[in-house]
Amino acid sequence: MKITESESNYRDLEKQSTGFLLKAINSEDQSVAKAITKVIPSIEPLVENIYDRMLSGGRLFYIGSGTSGRLGIVDASECPPTFGVEHGLVIGIIAGGDPAIRKAQEFAEDDVAQAWKDLQEHDVNYKDVVIGLSASGSTPYVIGALRNCRENNITTACITCNPDTELAKWADHPIEIVVGPEFITGSTRMKAGTAEKLILNMISTAVMIKLGRVLDNKMVDMQLTNEKLIERGSKLVQEALEIGYEEAKNKLLKAGSVRKAIGK
């Protein structure tokens, strides 16, 4: 039996108090970050590979179904506003297409051939890196994606929460993060999903820092898409140039980014 499908450590949940449920879920969640520590040596070479590929014009793809697919789309969609990179540098693909972001698409994850078709719509090529996301490590859609990528000399990786999976066999960079049974048996949107989200954060953030999209610890290339971000950017300019807030804001709006406003 897959570890992600193994029996929960808790019983009779419907009989427990709210306090018990919340404390137990929190206790389980705390184990996730500790488990990730063990796989950092597997994440490091993947980050280096993605960085090298992007310097040569490559892109990063996340591909998955259900919760895993949605997590990939979230991470990909946050890269342009956070780091100022173009849309299409990091791409999230989910089984069933955009409708699956909000509503489960029946049997979409079982189509082993569709993933390659979805990747080809983006002209995936040997310069790119494709990361398959599957808590179980057995999702046909995701396995099909990596298998076809491997056959076409495209660098592959995977994030899964079971050891020795079929998916990992097709990954040049397998990341197998074992977080144990879920609080609700088989509900991989919980600990497994949290593990995937944390690792995706690590990968994209580390790559963007290496690409020079962060100065010191500041988001100097963030897009100024709302008043909150304009205020944040203005304060960064104010601090960097040691000027008044209004002057900093005017410089920011004229320049269009914190980096340009401070001349870095």
Secondary structure as GFF3:
##gff-version 3
##sequence-region A 1 264
A	DSSP	three_ten_helix	3	5	.	.	.	ID=ss1
A	DSSP	three_ten_helix	13	15	.	.	.	ID=ss2
A	DSSP	alpha_helix	18	37	.	.	.	ID=ss3
A	DSSP	alpha_helix	40	55	.	.	.	ID=ss4
A	DSSP	beta_strand	60	64	.	.	.	ID=ss5
A	DSSP	alpha_helix	66	83	.	.	.	ID=ss6
A	DSSP	beta_strand	90	94	.	.	.	ID=ss7
A	DSSP	alpha_helix	99	102	.	.	.	ID=ss8
A	DSSP	three_ten_helix	108	110	.	.	.	ID=ss9
A	DSSP	alpha_helix	114	120	.	.	.	ID=ss10
A	DSSP	beta_strand	129	133	.	.	.	ID=ss11
A	DSSP	alpha_helix	140	151	.	.	.	ID=ss12
A	DSSP	beta_strand	155	160	.	.	.	ID=ss13
A	DSSP	alpha_helix	166	169	.	.	.	ID=ss14
A	DSSP	beta_strand	173	176	.	.	.	ID=ss15
A	DSSP	alpha_helix	191	210	.	.	.	ID=ss16
A	DSSP	alpha_helix	227	241	.	.	.	ID=ss17
A	DSSP	alpha_helix	245	255	.	.	.	ID=ss18
A	DSSP	alpha_helix	258	262	.	.	.	ID=ss19
###
